[in-house]
Amino acid sequence: MSKKRQPKTAPAVLSAPSENGDIVVPAAFGYEDMLSELEAIVAEAEIRLIQDAELA
């Protein structure tokens, strides 16, 4: 099971116009970004399952 892990980067942030100027809206999260995050989550879950099985 060898999967390449991409380093996590902070998402770009866009300011939304508002009366007080305090609202911050995250930039669009693209398909490839979502897929990479999902793959990372699945890989971490698989590792945890293997570790739990070894401890049992």
Backbone as CSV, one residue per row, in Angstrom:
resi,resn,N_x,N_y,N_z,CA_x,CA_y,CA_z,C_x,C_y,C_z
1,MET,0.848,-1.165,0.000,0.000,0.000,0.000,0.896,1.231,0.000
2,SER,1.236,1.728,-1.155,2.053,2.937,-1.212,1.257,4.023,-1.917
3,LYS,0.925,5.033,-1.137,0.199,6.157,-1.701,1.004,7.414,-1.423
4,LYS,1.078,8.253,-2.405,1.788,9.511,-2.219,0.908,10.475,-1.449
5,ARG,1.471,11.106,-0.456,0.726,12.083,0.332,1.204,13.467,-0.067
6,GLN,0.266,14.302,-0.335,0.596,15.672,-0.677,0.589,16.502,0.594
7,PRO,1.533,17.429,0.713,1.534,18.270,1.909,0.276,19.131,1.946
8,LYS,-0.247,19.318,3.162,-1.446,20.125,3.293,-1.075,21.590,3.196
9,THR,-1.865,22.315,2.442,-1.641,23.744,2.302,-2.884,24.478,2.770
10,ALA,-2.668,25.684,3.216,-3.810,26.486,3.658,-4.610,26.913,2.430
11,PRO,-5.946,26.827,2.504,-6.765,27.231,1.367,-6.713,28.741,1.167
12,ALA,-6.842,29.135,-0.072,-6.883,30.567,-0.377,-8.170,31.151,0.194
13,VAL,-8.100,32.376,0.636,-9.258,33.007,1.258,-9.605,34.286,0.510
14,LEU,-10.882,34.454,0.225,-11.367,35.653,-0.429,-12.212,36.447,0.552
15,SER,-12.112,37.740,0.503,-12.938,38.562,1.383,-14.274,38.833,0.709
16,ALA,-15.332,38.683,1.465,-16.667,38.974,0.944,-17.036,40.390,1.347
17,PRO,-17.600,41.163,0.441,-18.004,42.516,0.809,-19.136,42.469,1.829
18,SER,-18.998,43.234,2.876,-20.031,43.275,3.898,-20.021,44.644,4.571
19,GLU,-21.011,44.862,5.403,-21.112,46.145,6.083,-19.968,46.339,7.063
20,ASN,-19.629,45.294,7.822,-18.568,45.441,8.813,-17.206,44.966,8.303
21,GLY,-17.152,44.271,7.179,-15.890,43.855,6.578,-15.228,42.686,7.284
22,ASP,-15.904,42.018,8.232,-15.310,40.934,9.003,-15.572,39.559,8.428
23,ILE,-16.432,39.420,7.447,-16.790,38.104,6.914,-15.710,37.641,5.940
24,VAL,-15.261,36.393,6.142,-14.256,35.797,5.266,-14.858,34.542,4.652
25,VAL,-14.742,34.423,3.329,-15.306,33.283,2.602,-14.157,32.490,1.986
26,PRO,-14.084,31.166,2.231,-13.016,30.376,1.624,-13.170,30.307,0.106
27,ALA,-12.055,30.202,-0.577,-12.071,30.090,-2.033,-12.679,28.750,-2.429
28,ALA,-13.055,28.611,-3.679,-13.672,27.381,-4.177,-12.724,26.201,-3.985
29,PHE,-13.267,25.088,-3.555,-12.508,23.867,-3.319,-12.763,22.968,-4.521
30,GLY,-11.778,22.808,-5.375,-11.959,22.096,-6.629,-12.074,20.590,-6.468
31,TYR,-12.456,19.945,-7.548,-12.650,18.488,-7.576,-11.369,17.756,-7.195
32,GLU,-10.254,18.162,-7.763,-8.980,17.500,-7.475,-8.602,17.668,-6.004
33,ASP,-8.875,18.840,-5.444,-8.585,19.073,-4.031,-9.436,18.162,-3.151
34,MET,-10.707,18.068,-3.482,-11.603,17.207,-2.705,-11.178,15.746,-2.810
35,LEU,-10.800,15.318,-4.006,-10.371,13.944,-4.209,-9.102,13.651,-3.420
36,SER,-8.159,14.584,-3.418,-6.920,14.404,-2.659,-7.201,14.294,-1.169
37,GLU,-8.078,15.141,-0.666,-8.432,15.093,0.751,-9.112,13.778,1.101
38,LEU,-10.013,13.323,0.257,-10.714,12.061,0.494,-9.738,10.886,0.486
39,GLU,-8.803,10.885,-0.451,-7.808,9.824,-0.503,-6.946,9.813,0.751
40,ALA,-6.591,10.990,1.247,-5.794,11.083,2.474,-6.580,10.553,3.667
41,ILE,-7.866,10.884,3.741,-8.709,10.410,4.834,-8.820,8.890,4.796
42,VAL,-9.036,8.323,3.618,-9.155,6.872,3.475,-7.836,6.197,3.843
43,ALA,-6.719,6.749,3.407,-5.411,6.165,3.715,-5.165,6.171,5.221
44,GLU,-5.492,7.266,5.898,-5.319,7.344,7.345,-6.231,6.344,8.058
45,ALA,-7.453,6.183,7.562,-8.382,5.225,8.162,-7.867,3.793,7.991
46,GLU,-7.311,3.474,6.834,-6.768,2.137,6.601,-5.607,1.855,7.551
47,ILE,-4.759,2.859,7.761,-3.623,2.706,8.676,-4.125,2.467,10.096
48,ARG,-5.140,3.235,10.506,-5.698,3.057,11.849,-6.310,1.672,12.017
49,LEU,-6.996,1.179,10.993,-7.581,-0.159,11.070,-6.518,-1.236,11.213
50,ILE,-5.437,-1.091,10.464,-4.327,-2.056,10.551,-3.710,-2.010,11.944
51,GLN,-3.489,-0.808,12.469,-2.907,-0.670,13.810,-3.839,-1.254,14.868
52,ASP,-5.131,-1.024,14.740,-6.088,-1.569,15.696,-6.113,-3.098,15.631
53,ALA,-6.008,-3.652,14.432,-6.001,-5.098,14.276,-4.746,-5.703,14.889
54,GLU,-3.618,-5.011,14.787,-2.368,-5.500,15.367,-2.424,-5.471,16.890
55,LEU,-3.110,-4.502,17.455,-3.206,-4.394,18.910,-4.178,-5.398,19.503
56,ALA,-5.131,-5.837,18.698,-6.164,-6.762,19.219,-5.667,-8.167,19.346
